[in-house]
Amino acid sequence: MVCPTTSSQTTCTQVFIAMNTSDTTPTLERLAVCSSAVRLWFLHNGLQLTADKSEVVILGAGHQLRATANITAVEIDSSNLLVSDRLKSLGVTIDSHLRFDCHANNIAWA
């Protein structure tokens, strides 16, 4: 999830890219190029990409996540963002397996 900000508001943009787990390099390179293009669009439209408010999660089945376990950071707008096992989007906690255990636990504890 990429969250650009203006001086008075925050806008969240989500970027999803399919990845071949047998060769992740082209996808990670495409993501870096895409994030640079998004950054330029944001700047052109008075927004700012804030890497410190951005999150990365790799979603997939167990065998896909094991194949990508060596990816610990992703380059977004010249910043290396650590890959997380979950993130929160629109109030819903999404984990890398697309299970809602974490979300249900967060709701139950709230």
N, C-alpha and C positions, 0 to 999 in steps of 0.2 A: 504494500500500500504506500503510495506516495502522497504526502500532504503538503501542497504549496500553501503559502500564506500571503495575505495582503495586510496592510496595516490595520484593517478593521475586522477582518474575518478570516476563518480558516476554511479551505475547500479541500476535500479529500478526493483523490483520484486513485483508482485501483488499476494496476496493470497485470494482466495474466498472460503468460507465454507457455505454450506446450513445449516440453523438453524430452528429447530422446535420451533415455538414461544410459545408453551404451556409448554416447558421445555428447557430453554436455557442453563442450567448448563453444560450438557455434551458437548455441542458445544463449549462453552467458555473454558472448560477444554481441549478439543481437540485442540483448537486454541493455547492455552498456550504451550502444548506439541509440536505442529507443529512448533511454532516459535522458540522453543529451538532447535529443530532438524535443522531448517533452519540456525540458528545462528552457530551451530557446523559445518554445511557444509560450510558456509561462511568462518569461521576461518580456516578450513582445506584447503580452496582454496584461502587464502590470502585476503579475504574480511572482512569487519567489518560491523556489523549491527548497525545502528545509530538510536536509538529510537527517538531522537529529530527531525529527519527528516522523521519520519514515521507518517502515518495518518490512521485513522479508520473511516469507514462510514458503517452504516447498510442500506442495500438496500431492498426495498419491497413495497408492496401495503399499503395503509393507515391503514387498520386493523392490518397488521403485524407490522408496525412501532409503532402503539399505544401499542401493546402487548409487545414491547421491549423498551418502553420509559424509563423504570427503569434502563436500561443499559447505564450508563454514561461514563464508562471507560472499557477498555479491556486490559488484561495483554499480553504484547508482550515482550519476552526476559527479563522477570523480571521487566519491566517498565509498569506502568499504563498509557495508552494513552487515552485521552479524545475522546469520540465519537463525530464526527462532522456531520453536516447535509449535507455537501458537501465536495468534494475534487477535485483537478485538476490532471488529468492523461493524459499525452501526449498532453497537451495544451487544453484539453477539460474539462470543469467544469461539474462534475457529481453530482447531488443531490440525496438524499436518496430515492426520488420517481421516479428516472430515467427520470425526465423531463429535458428539455434543456432550460428552461426559464433563469436560471442563466447564462448558457453558452452564449445564445443569447444576454443577457444584457451586459455581459462582452465584447463581440465582438463589440456590438453597441457603447459602451463607450470608446473603445480603439482607 
